[in-house]
Amino acid sequence: MNKVSVSDINFRSQKVLLRVDFNVPLDSQGHITDDRRIREVLPTIRKILEDGGIVIVCSHMGRPKGKPKAEFSLKSVAGRLSQLLEQDVLFAEDCIGPEASNLADTLKEGDCLLLENLRFHPEEEANDPEFARKLASLANIYVNDAFGSAHRAHASTTGVTAFFKQSVAGLLLEKELQYLGQTLRNPKRPFAAILGGAKISGKIEVIKNLLDKIDDLYLGGGMIFTFGKALGFEIGDSLVENDKIELAKELLNEFKQSDVNVHFPTDVVAAQEMSETADIRVVPFSKIPPGFRGLDIGPDTINSFSGALIESKTIFWNGPMGVFELKSFSRGTLEIALLLAELTDKGAITIVGGGDSAAAVAQAGLDDRLTHISTGGGASLEFLEGKKLPGVEALTDLPRVQTV
């Protein structure tokens, strides 16, 4: 990474605006159900505080569409952050304005303040310069540790950098780019990618960008049925993107011309409805009966995928193999998660690209057994598509070494 990092800075007496991704899941009572995104940025916060700096944390949560909504408040996050840091974390009821400014002015070295949801203001997603200026006025140095939002050109990820002399990368952002970048630049081989999820449209550019880098490609999830229809298979009532069938045919031709071993399912778990009480059948991927839809990869596919994957030394996974939220259709996803944990134990590099895959790993209780679980589903996919991330591009470059 060619950007200045918090590791390069001593934050003594510095007031830091720290952009994080605290978009954590909440239950109906507003309790946090998974605090991994909070725990992942603790090293950056502690580094600043231990240097003698002051941390002003800002984040979004959910999609409140530019208006304050109680269910998207970060107040509960302030309590959890306080517990994890083992110190009081102040909370501002707004991210800009008199209260935020007054609280920021009272902070002493070692203090931490969390601002209310950035997206309670429409100017955040509009990357409004005046909103960015007000946000930046709270501090004198900016740190971005929100990899999950690095693909968004919002006021708090790019706009604020115009008002700071230094804008630097947090430790989590640095780690994300290191793992994802190293995966593409110099992977241990064989290098496998496992791609799933509902739609082929969200994975097209990732597949194209990976084809000249990977040795094996494993496909699952709802996206396989668009490929199935392109192959002339009987897919029953399975999810299909009819407007992407021609594109699927083009990708199938690219697969044939590449040196990549492409693995499609041989069988699927199918049902007439998406429920725990549905009548379930295991059927060939190529012959799903009318009225039935494929909702998970089948047992033969699990065995064949597992048998081939054990040879891999680097594995990138994004997208579940089925509707893992329902137990009846979760086996494929959970078996892949368990296999990756076992391969990690044997020395493989395993990287999960955030989103539903990360949720599935957490559901299986395997968070600590994989090499790296990204906190940014969309950001990790755009990075793997070869796109530049605005939130990273806006940070201060490392000075170039002059050679004689």
Secondary structure, DSSP 8 states (H G I E B T S, - for coil): --B-BGGG---TT-EEEEE------B-TTS-BS--HHHHHTHHHHHHHHHHT-EEEEE---S--TTS--GGG-SHHHHHHHHHHHTS--EEESSSSSHHHHHHHHH--TT-EEEE--GGGSHHHHTT-HHHHHHHHTT-SEEEE--GGGTT---TTTTGGGGG-S-EEE-HHHHHHHHHHHHHHHS--SSEEEEE-SS-GGGTHHHHHHHTTT-SEEEE-STTHHHHHHHTT-EETT----GGGHHHHHHHHHHHHHSS-EEE--SEEEEESSSSTTS-EEEEETTEE-TT-EEEEE-HHHHHHHHHHHTT-SEEEEES-SS-TTSGGG-HHHHHHHHHHHHHHHTT-EEEE-SHHHHHHHHHTT-GGGSSEE-S-HHHHHHHHTT---HHHHTS-B-------
